[in-house]
Amino acid sequence: MVTGERSEVYGTVEEPMDFFTIQHAEKFNTLMRKDSWRSHPVSLNAALLIQSGSSLVDACRTTRNGLGVYTLPYFVGMDEQDAEDLYYALEELQNYEGDDEHPMHFLEDVIEQECGPEKAQELRFYVISLRNDSGDINVIHEVPDVSLYWPRKIAKTHRHVLDESSAFGPIGFETVENWQPITSGTNVSDVVKSIVSGRYAWGTMPVMAGDDGAMADDRAEWLTYALLTGDEIPAQRLLDAYVERLEQEYRDDEDDRQPINHVKTQFAQFEALAGAGLLVDKADATELQTPPKTMTTDVPSKTEIAGDGDLSRTGLRRYRLENFIENRESLAENSERKSAFLTGVLVGMTSRHQTSERGMNRTVVDKYPPTQITIDRLVRVWPELAEKSDVYAKDADWAGGSLFPEVLDQQTTALSHPDEWELSLQDVRFFYALGVTYGKRADERARNLGQRIESQDPEPNETEAADAA
């Protein structure tokens, strides 16, 4: 700040973030150490603060995707007491010896414990990501006003997806142990830490960072900053990134196994972002933005599925599939996306049967992998698998004329008009991959559901039967 006052100034070449380093002399001939008082002048007190504050600033530094990320705290409307409280919190962070806490989460916890929740709500963070290119420090992202509001809101919707919707649980997918953020028991705090550290985006976005760190167009960095600030996220851009990551996982796996845990993680994230109201899409395609309907994760009763009859494998599978589709507009309100998903389900179920019952090493999912599926191939694969379903029904004494009637009975008229499809190829591939993931475990999940229903819904005893009569 220029005041016009005459005073003694000091030059600084080095400062906590290394913005002004000796390497800049190549670009600015006058930026020399002996002349730093001209190019970067500060007062005596400011020079001492810069020197003594370096260790506190370093405590707020983390690394992500090869970048140095600074998360610097401040209060809205700082006063002397605020400065003392902040200094105390920074000292606590500096002395913290663990490695499981991000500065943003740690500092808010300290302020809340020492100053109360109202004061913690006034805490903000200046977040900046720096890339070191052989000594040249380049700013990749810079956001001056970040709080934990959006990470916490997204975390709550993510936990809702895991514990209170049909995405996971009896109707949907299984959680995965030791695979955050879809591990059983994942809580809001776990997801908040995952978001602010960048892991939440890194686990679903394509790997783009080279040896020197992420560039400005890195998808994981883009998503992380959108999650921190609550920026709108185009649904199609997200799906494009999801499919690119799945393609990378396929290439990196020597056995060409489907990355089912990545698909589940992407699906949970997609529905969490829809629930938080962050997804945007074309005006005529709002179903992607719509969060799934809330559905209890309680085990349904035997009567809900079979009425007065007995539970059957096909009946259990039908109940799960119909409810999974009906509870999300992204499938129920879009016949093209529903057809892509159902074709994936049929491929997944057929592949599972070929492996477990027929001992086949190369299955239909190897013939039609998600990364190579097209609309034309969807149209061809459906009748092919419908025929196989009839043939494979002879392998099971419990099956009727078709092994997978609950899938084939679904409405897939969109497959009759492939030239009229409006979905992007990446949209088709993601929901096809989701279907394959669902189908591969559909039989086992149905059997598990039947066992849980039987264990909680025993046959009425004689007294109960008499009372009913």
PALUM-221998 format. One line per field, with one value per residue (C-alpha): residue number from 1; x, z, y. Coordinates in pm, whole numbers. Example, Ala and Ser with C-alpha at 12.3 -4.5 7.8 and 13.67 -1.06 7.14 Angstrom:
2
nr: c(1:2) $
px: c(1230:1367) $
pz: c(780:714) $
py: c(-450:-106) $
//
This chain:
469
nr: c(1:2:3:4:5:6:7:8:9:10:11:12:13:14:15:16:17:18:19:20:21:22:23:24:25:26:27:28:29:30:31:32:33:34:35:36:37:38:39:40:41:42:43:44:45:46:47:48:49:50:51:52:53:54:55:56:57:58:59:60:61:62:63:64:65:66:67:68:69:70:71:72:73:74:75:76:77:78:79:80:81:82:83:84:85:86:87:88:89:90:91:92:93:94:95:96:97:98:99:100:101:102:103:104:105:106:107:108:109:110:111:112:113:114:115:116:117:118:119:120:121:122:123:124:125:126:127:128:129:130:131:132:133:134:135:136:137:138:139:140:141:142:143:144:145:146:147:148:149:150:151:152:153:154:155:156:157:158:159:160:161:162:163:164:165:166:167:168:169:170:171:172:173:174:175:176:177:178:179:180:181:182:183:184:185:186:187:188:189:190:191:192:193:194:195:196:197:198:199:200:201:202:203:204:205:206:207:208:209:210:211:212:213:214:215:216:217:218:219:220:221:222:223:224:225:226:227:228:229:230:231:232:233:234:235:236:237:238:239:240:241:242:243:244:245:246:247:248:249:250:251:252:253:254:255:256:257:258:259:260:261:262:263:264:265:266:267:268:269:270:271:272:273:274:275:276:277:278:279:280:281:282:283:284:285:286:287:288:289:290:291:292:293:294:295:296:297:298:299:300:301:302:303:304:305:306:307:308:309:310:311:312:313:314:315:316:317:318:319:320:321:322:323:324:325:326:327:328:329:330:331:332:333:334:335:336:337:338:339:340:341:342:343:344:345:346:347:348:349:350:351:352:353:354:355:356:357:358:359:360:361:362:363:364:365:366:367:368:369:370:371:372:373:374:375:376:377:378:379:380:381:382:383:384:385:386:387:388:389:390:391:392:393:394:395:396:397:398:399:400:401:402:403:404:405:406:407:408:409:410:411:412:413:414:415:416:417:418:419:420:421:422:423:424:425:426:427:428:429:430:431:432:433:434:435:436:437:438:439:440:441:442:443:444:445:446:447:448:449:450:451:452:453:454:455:456:457:458:459:460:461:462:463:464:465:466:467:468:469) $
px: c(0:142:96:335:514:892:1023:1284:1191:1340:1355:1251:1350:1215:873:655:498:814:634:940:1236:1578:1474:1250:1564:1560:1229:1282:1637:1594:1467:1802:1866:2066:1785:1495:1413:1310:1110:953:969:811:835:1051:754:623:964:981:628:709:1018:861:533:687:655:285:219:408:180:-112:57:-39:42:-214:-159:196:80:155:-181:-201:-514:-477:-740:-896:-1213:-1480:-1413:-1081:-998:-718:-894:-961:-592:-498:-751:-624:-262:-348:-520:-224:19:-195:-181:194:243:6:205:-66:-121:-496:-621:-646:-562:-910:-1089:-835:-844:-1223:-1233:-986:-1175:-1508:-1368:-1197:-1434:-1765:-1959:-2073:-1715:-1624:-1893:-1706:-1390:-1288:-994:-783:-695:-430:-269:87:284:662:804:1178:1173:903:597:269:-75:-309:-616:-692:-1009:-1010:-1332:-1378:-1567:-1674:-2040:-2042:-1816:-2040:-2361:-2225:-2105:-2454:-2614:-2342:-2418:-2788:-2711:-2525:-2764:-3109:-3169:-3210:-2864:-2706:-2856:-3115:-3231:-2904:-2532:-2316:-2078:-1709:-1486:-1172:-1282:-1369:-1610:-1842:-1731:-1992:-2009:-1882:-1993:-2020:-1681:-1511:-1655:-1573:-1210:-1213:-1347:-1110:-808:-898:-943:-1316:-1249:-926:-1107:-1349:-1174:-921:-556:-403:-120:230:556:558:206:-143:-206:-483:-716:-681:-1027:-967:-856:-1155:-1398:-1228:-1259:-1620:-1695:-1523:-1710:-2044:-1998:-2240:-2116:-2229:-2361:-2230:-1881:-1886:-2000:-1728:-1468:-1615:-1592:-1238:-1136:-1302:-1113:-787:-869:-941:-609:-412:-560:-369:-669:-916:-1139:-1422:-1345:-1668:-1559:-1483:-1825:-1995:-1795:-1880:-2247:-2258:-2083:-2315:-2627:-2476:-2403:-2757:-2891:-2682:-2825:-2491:-2557:-2674:-2761:-2953:-3294:-3464:-3267:-3332:-3370:-2994:-3011:-3290:-3179:-3309:-3627:-3581:-3652:-3608:-3325:-3531:-3571:-3911:-4162:-4234:-4586:-4451:-4268:-4461:-4806:-4949:-4708:-4351:-4042:-3876:-3540:-3701:-3952:-3677:-3470:-3774:-3858:-3504:-3469:-3807:-3756:-3401:-3524:-3843:-3659:-3441:-3569:-3239:-3355:-3732:-3789:-3542:-3611:-3273:-3072:-3294:-3231:-2854:-2872:-3095:-2870:-2580:-2779:-2851:-2483:-2373:-2618:-2538:-2165:-2203:-2397:-2138:-1861:-2027:-2244:-2073:-1709:-1645:-1328:-1433:-1783:-2023:-1890:-1550:-1718:-1912:-1701:-1841:-1548:-1634:-2013:-2202:-2571:-2550:-2391:-2662:-2922:-2740:-2661:-3017:-3171:-2850:-2871:-3247:-3181:-2903:-3139:-3380:-3102:-2941:-3278:-3221:-2923:-3149:-3432:-3601:-3615:-3904:-3868:-3619:-3336:-3374:-3744:-3748:-3498:-3647:-3995:-3878:-3978:-3688:-3868:-3592:-3369:-3602:-3513:-3134:-3123:-3338:-3120:-3009:-2785:-2415:-2190:-2032:-2375:-2461:-2132:-2155:-2507:-2430:-2129:-2357:-2595:-2316:-2202:-2558:-2621:-2306:-2426:-2803:-2852:-2640:-2799:-3147:-3057:-2916:-3234:-3446:-3245:-3285:-3660:-3699:-3497:-3715:-4052:-4099:-4404:-4690:-4722:-5041:-5167:-5112:-5288:-5584:-5609:-5603:-5881) $
pz: c(0:-100:175:63:397:411:603:593:383:350:60:63:-205:-33:127:252:-80:-287:-527:-536:-594:-740:-1058:-1152:-1234:-1577:-1654:-1461:-1490:-1206:-962:-795:-432:-371:-522:-365:-150:-475:-635:-322:-42:298:633:914:1100:781:705:1056:1024:691:832:1157:994:745:976:1038:665:603:856:625:324:182:-146:-395:-747:-735:-640:-327:-177:88:302:492:758:850:1015:859:1020:1198:1526:1779:1968:1640:1555:1891:1847:1497:1615:1883:1627:1389:1667:1745:1377:1368:1668:1539:1458:1288:915:904:934:665:783:696:900:1184:1225:1228:1498:1714:1672:1750:2066:2188:2067:2005:1693:1608:1580:1373:1123:1067:966:602:402:125:-85:-353:-555:-682:-941:-928:-1280:-1220:-985:-1152:-926:-1118:-966:-1089:-879:-633:-426:-155:28:110:403:498:414:75:168:466:260:-3:270:421:87:25:357:266:-62:126:418:329:-43:-276:-427:-166:74:9:-323:-456:-439:-161:21:-10:292:303:-4:94:46:-4:300:549:840:640:824:733:882:672:351:446:500:167:-14:132:81:-283:-245:-316:-665:-725:-677:-965:-1208:-1476:-1374:-1562:-1344:-1479:-1290:-1240:-1100:-1222:-1492:-1502:-1694:-1449:-1395:-1033:-942:-1125:-936:-599:-627:-745:-434:-209:-353:-454:-822:-1069:-1218:-1573:-1559:-1904:-1821:-1510:-1705:-1965:-1688:-1526:-1845:-1912:-1566:-1628:-1957:-1769:-1511:-1788:-1960:-1637:-1539:-1701:-1667:-1818:-1512:-1480:-1218:-1027:-715:-924:-1090:-750:-619:-923:-892:-522:-598:-890:-680:-389:-615:-755:-399:-309:-607:-783:-1109:-1411:-1755:-2066:-1999:-2159:-1964:-1602:-1490:-1440:-1187:-987:-668:-607:-407:-40:33:360:370:592:460:285:412:239:157:-29:-273:-292:-152:-8:-209:-155:-228:-557:-696:-996:-777:-552:-849:-1010:-690:-656:-1022:-1051:-732:-825:-1156:-1026:-750:-985:-1263:-1447:-1543:-1505:-1703:-1985:-2203:-2377:-2056:-1907:-2213:-2182:-1811:-1867:-2146:-1903:-1640:-1889:-1991:-1626:-1530:-1839:-1778:-1418:-1525:-1789:-1531:-1235:-1409:-1741:-1645:-1934:-1917:-2185:-2122:-2291:-2090:-2251:-2590:-2505:-2251:-2139:-2289:-2638:-2628:-2883:-2951:-3252:-3037:-2774:-3040:-3150:-2806:-2667:-2897:-2875:-2496:-2497:-2694:-2455:-2162:-2307:-2369:-2026:-1853:-1908:-1669:-1371:-1253:-1086:-1404:-1646:-2015:-1958:-1708:-1672:-1735:-1497:-1723:-2056:-1940:-1891:-2154:-2396:-2700:-2744:-2879:-3180:-3286:-3252:-3505:-3278:-2968:-2818:-2538:-2564:-2609:-2267:-2105:-2269:-2162:-1799:-1742:-1936:-1703:-1407:-1537:-1582:-1224:-1099:-1304:-1200:-840:-900:-826:-508:-382:-440:-250:38:48:56:348:542:477:589:905:1013:881:1018:948:1193:1479:1554:1805:1556:1285:1514:1609:1242:1172) $
py: c(0:339:600:872:863:858:557:287:-18:-364:-601:-965:-1211:-1520:-1545:-1833:-1932:-1874:-1642:-1418:-1648:-1583:-1769:-1478:-1278:-1443:-1273:-949:-822:-575:-836:-896:-977:-659:-452:-638:-336:-164:-446:-597:-339:-399:-226:-356:-506:-666:-816:-965:-1102:-1264:-1423:-1543:-1652:-1891:-2191:-2119:-2089:-2414:-2587:-2498:-2653:-2992:-3164:-3291:-3420:-3287:-2938:-2741:-2640:-2368:-2342:-2014:-1932:-1600:-1471:-1256:-918:-983:-810:-852:-1133:-1314:-1289:-1442:-1725:-1792:-1790:-2045:-2270:-2243:-2335:-2641:-2735:-2680:-2910:-3179:-3493:-3700:-3730:-3801:-3442:-3176:-2821:-2693:-2958:-2946:-2568:-2554:-2823:-2629:-2301:-2469:-2629:-2312:-2040:-2212:-2315:-1961:-1843:-2147:-2045:-1717:-1904:-1876:-2006:-1860:-2166:-2156:-2435:-2380:-2571:-2560:-2571:-2599:-2305:-2100:-2090:-2087:-2040:-2318:-2235:-1958:-1914:-1646:-1737:-2106:-2253:-2603:-2531:-2704:-2997:-3064:-3038:-3278:-3513:-3525:-3612:-3872:-4039:-4026:-4207:-4480:-4525:-4392:-4442:-4737:-4683:-4908:-5159:-5433:-5287:-5150:-5212:-5346:-5117:-5205:-5251:-5037:-4841:-4486:-4324:-4626:-4824:-4938:-4693:-4396:-4081:-3713:-3628:-3900:-3756:-3394:-3493:-3677:-3370:-3109:-3336:-3399:-3776:-3755:-3622:-3813:-4147:-4084:-3848:-3951:-3941:-3648:-3518:-3580:-3600:-3221:-3205:-3124:-2866:-2607:-2843:-3133:-3284:-3385:-3032:-2884:-3105:-3049:-2672:-2702:-2908:-2654:-2356:-2505:-2420:-2577:-2906:-2994:-3351:-3440:-3316:-3533:-3840:-3780:-3778:-4088:-4290:-4170:-4293:-4631:-4660:-4593:-4861:-5113:-5037:-5062:-5401:-5686:-5917:-5665:-5688:-5442:-5173:-5234:-5045:-4738:-4761:-4781:-4486:-4275:-4367:-4272:-3944:-3866:-3915:-3719:-3421:-3439:-3445:-3139:-2951:-2903:-3089:-2891:-3015:-2921:-2769:-3067:-3328:-3236:-3599:-3622:-3340:-3503:-3679:-4033:-4070:-4142:-4505:-4685:-4933:-5162:-5514:-5548:-5804:-6131:-6010:-5704:-5928:-6255:-6174:-6494:-6710:-6821:-6616:-6703:-6607:-6441:-6257:-6120:-6010:-5846:-5654:-5522:-5421:-5250:-5050:-4952:-4806:-4646:-4462:-4255:-4034:-4064:-4415:-4415:-4094:-4157:-4462:-4443:-4436:-4706:-4925:-4879:-4968:-5274:-5402:-5374:-5564:-5842:-5856:-5867:-6143:-6350:-6310:-6421:-6732:-6818:-6802:-6972:-7233:-7300:-7245:-7007:-6797:-6550:-6420:-6183:-5886:-5946:-5935:-5617:-5419:-5082:-4893:-5019:-5018:-4808:-4758:-4991:-5261:-5219:-5289:-5605:-5745:-5740:-6008:-6212:-6225:-6279:-6598:-6703:-6644:-6899:-7151:-7102:-7153:-7526:-7504:-7426:-7649:-7350:-7139:-7125:-7054:-6772:-6734:-6356:-6276:-5977:-5797:-5902:-5797:-5437:-5182:-5129:-4986:-4729:-5008:-5029:-4673:-4634:-4350:-4133:-4153:-3820:-3948:-3881:-4185:-4129:-4116:-4450:-4607:-4498:-4626:-4944:-4996:-4929:-5196:-5450:-5384:-5428:-5742:-5926:-5942:-5939:-6309:-6310:-5990:-6135:-6453:-6247:-6040:-6359:-6496:-6171:-6168:-6528:-6465:-6172:-6299:-6652:-6862:-6788:-7040:-7230:-6970:-6687:-6887:-6956:-6590:-6495:-6740) $
//
